[in-house]
């Protein structure tokens, strides 16, 4: 009962705090923000690998993993209801050719539940899709600030997934996502007179976009013993292209700055976006496919490889004119796995711990000033047994780099810390005795 109350408290806290900024990256200025990792701490600790399927963890990355009818691990009783909840903290050093800054962000990352029904499995929950959180400025030839940019918000997704076990080895799945959220982008333009002195009044443009739309994911998962000890697992997902409806607002303001640099609005007007067909726009969510495979010994070790490709070149946002920026097709390679010394050890705790590691190489699809923005990460993690046999707390660390200082851009060196709880319970148990 105490465990259920703790989980309920976390869920309530999550709902109240889900509007927080999940990034402090200047690169979240572009598109609909920095795309968030759509997986669990367990996935992320293995370089983002989403291939592995078992009976005690939820795998957000492939809806086919919800389908299963494996009962031998549970004394031929019903499979358990699975709960998971996770959050994280990120610390980032942001460097350019002229200065360096440090930024931090703490987020609640996901809340999900999986319910087995025979060969079917159903899952639903809440995940971040993208995050916006930036503040930076540009300077003119006299090294005076001429533009200042800031933004916040992001897109979340609520999902409903179903998986079905076609055969002992093959499962299929379908997931429907409802994406929703809002993004605010503000631009301050500092004006100068002929002598190069700043004027008393500046102009600021405020843009707000309220976004919503649905997409779906198709999944396949294959799992089979290829020898007495060695198991093969492979995974495939496909996300068709979809649309986000964006309802837009734009305000122009005349402002002055007080002695502390804070904005004081003198007057403002609402821009009629209908005249330029920008009041309501459609943003394209590009199609994506992911494929991967790996080998391992059940409840002992696993190692795998995964590749994903996203048609990001199809994305555009007519409301925001990002000069010098283009979107190109994105891709990601993940390598990772885990090792368990002795999963059912009761006498030596650290032998029952799951040790995870992985790395990833990613082309984000963002190109600024003819520079492709790439990302690299190396991750480590552990799954710590708590409570009953099939419950654990998962802790992960990731060290990585994004971007470049070439072409007046910035390089980000980040450390991500994640933690989650994977819990289970049986809601429907047949009585063995009257």
C-alpha positions, 0 to 999 in steps of 0.5 A: 500500500505504501508503494502505491501511495508513493507512486500516486504522489509522484504521478500527481507531482508529475502532472503539476510540473510537466510544463517545465523546460526540458532543455537549456540548449540554444539549438532548441530555437529551431523547429519545434525545439530539441527532440527528447529521447522517447524511451526509458532510463533502461533504454537510455543507459544502453546508448538508446537501444530499444531492441530488448524485450522482457517481462518486467520493464516497459519498452516505449520504443516499440509497441510490439514489446507489449504483446507476450504470453510468457508465463514461465517466469511467473510460475505460470500465473498471470503476467504482472501489471507494470508501472514506471516513472522517471525523471532526470537532470542535465548539466551543460557547458555551452561554449562559443569562440568568445565565451562560455556558459553553464546551464542546468535543467531538471525534468520529469520524463515519463509516467506509464502503465502496461496491462497484460491480457493474454497474448495482448498487452496494452500500454499508456502514459505521458512522455515529452516530445520536444523541449524549448528553453534558450536565451542568447544574443547576437552582436553587430560589428561594433560589438553591441547587442542588436538582437536578443532571443529567448524561448520556452515551452515544448510538445508532450505526447500522451500515448496508447499502445497495444501489442499482440503475440502472433507466435511464440517468437513474433509480436506486432504492435500499434501505438497512437500518440496525441501530441500537444503543447505550446512554444513561445519565441521572443525576439528583441531588436535593439535600434541605433541612431546614425552615431551608433548609439542605442535609441531609448525605445526598442522593438520586440516580437512575441510569437506563440504557437499552440500545437496539437496533432496525432501520429501512430507507430507500427512495430514488429519484434522477434525473439527466439532461442538460436541455441541452448543458451543464446537468444536472438532479439530483433526489432523494427518500427515505422512512423509515417509522416504526420501533421501538427496543427499550429494556432499562432499569435504574434505581438509587436511591442515597443519597450524600454529597459530599466537599470536592471535590464528588465523590459518595460512595455510602452505599447503593443499591438496584435498582428493580424496573421490571417492576412498572411495565412499564418494564423493557422499553419501545419507543421510536418512530423517527418516519417521515421524507421528504426531497425536493430538486432542483438544476441544474449543469454536470457537474464544474463547478458545482451548486446545489440545494434540499432539504426534509425533514419528520419526524413527531417528534410520534409520539416518546415515552420512558415511562422519562423524565418530561420535564415541560414538554417536548413533541415536535412535527413537525420540518422542515429546509430546505437550500440549497447547492452547489459550484464547481470552476474546472477539475477536471482542472487539473494545472498550477494546484492551486487550480483543481482544488479543489472549493469548497462552501457552503450554509446550513440552517434547522431546526425540531428538533421539540423544544418546552420550556416552550412554546418551539420549539427551532430551529437555523440553520447556514451552512457552507463547505468545500473538496475538496483533490485528493490522490494520484490524480485522483479522490481528495481530502481534504474539509474543512468548517466550519459556524457556527450557533445552536441554542435560545433564552434565553427561558423560562429556556432556553439558547442555543448558538452553535457552530463545527463543523470536519469532515475526511474522506478520499475514496479509491478503488481498483480491486480487479478489473481485466481484463488488457489484455496476457498 
